[in-house]
Amino acid sequence: METQRACQERIEQVQAGEIKIVLTSYIAAEVVRGLHRSAGRYNFDPLEREEFAWSVFHSPNVTRDFKEPYSLRLPYEMRSRIEYHLIAQLLGIEVKDAPIVTAAFKYQASILTKDAKLFEKRGKIEELLNVKVELL
């Protein structure tokens, strides 16, 4: 419940203009896929949650960087790119996190995550890229 409360607080901060979000098509696809995966576990309607997510994605405080066309297959396609494998290897992170770290570096944004493995690598990410990683 603590994580849920922290996430709700972050959403309210975004909607109030206190936090700016950088959203790539990759991140949007990962969020939507996660909502669909967890729908059964938490007994909620994934389409209702997806609709809410898109309303947050379209908030004025969200910078949308959709260089890649949005699709739920996009994460698989991007993770196969050699440049993300290279970034992952150099930083000691998982390939799935490389597009997120790259976007944060591009916009000098912080990364807010529930991923403990990514959070464990924050020292190297912060040192080499000057990108802050926070655990929700």
N, C-alpha and C positions, 0 to 999 in steps of 0.2 A: 504494500500500500504506500510505503514511503516513496517509491519510484513513481507511482501513479500521481501522487500529490506533487512531486517535483516536476513531472511532465506537465501537469495542469498549470502549475505556476509559470512555467516557461511559455506555454501557449498564451496565457493571459499577458505576459510581458511582451510577446510578439504583437499581439493584437493591440496593446496599448502603445506600441511604438518604442518600447524600451530596449528591445533586442531586434537586430536585423538578421534575417536568415538568408543564406545563399542556398538556392535549391537548383540542383542540376537534374536533368532527366533521369540520370542514373539513381540519384538519391530518391526522387519521387517514385520510381519503379520499385526500389527496395522497400520504401515505406508501405506502398500499396500491397506488395507481395507479403510483407510481414503481417499486415492487417488481415489478409485472406488466410494466412497460415494459422493465426491465433484465434480466428473467429470461433471455431468449434471448442477450443480449450476454454475460452472465456465466455462462451454463449452470447455472442452478439452478432448482429447482422453485418457482414463484411461490406455490403454495398452502402449501407448507412454510414459506416465509419469511413469508407473511401470518399463518400460525398463530403463528409466533414473535413477530411484531410485536404481535399481539393479546395475547399473554402478557405482553409488556413494557407494553402499554397498560393492562393490568389490575393492574400492580404497585401496592402500597400507596402508593408515593411519586409516583404520577401523579394529578394532579387532572384529572378528566374534566368538561369543560364542553360537553355535547352539547345545546345549545339547538336546533340544527337536526337533524332526523333524518338518520342516517348513510346515505349512498349514494355510489356511485362517480360519480354525476352531480352531486353537491353542489358540487364546485369550479366547474363551469360555471355553475351557478345563482347562486352567491354572487358570482362575478366580474361578473355582469351588473348587480348592484345599484349604484345611483348613488352611494351613500355611500362605497363602496370606490373608485370612480373618483375621487371628490373627495379622499379621503385620499391616494390614489396620486399625484394631481397636486400636492397641497400638499407632499408629502414627496419628490417626484421618484423614486418607486419604481414598480415594475410593479404592476398591479392584483392579480395573483395573490398578491402579498406583503401587501397591505393587511389581509386578515383575520388574518394571522399577527401583524402589528405591532399590530393592535387588541387581540388577545388578550393579547399581552405587556404592553401598556399597562394593560389591565384588571387584570391580576394582578401588575403591576410585576415581571415576569419577564424574564430575558435571552433573547435569540434566538440559538440555535446553528444555523449554516447552512453549507452548502457553496456557496451562491449568491454568487458574487463581485460581481454587480451590486448585490445587497441590501447586502452588506458595504461596498461603496463609498459607500453612502448613510448609513452608520452615524453620521456626524457630525451630520447634521440630525436623525436619529431620536433620538439621545442628547440633543442640545441641546433639542429641542422636547418630547420625551415622557419623557425620563429613562429610556430603555430601552436597555440595553447590547446590542450586536450582536457576536457572536464568530464567526470563521471557523473551520470544522473543517478 
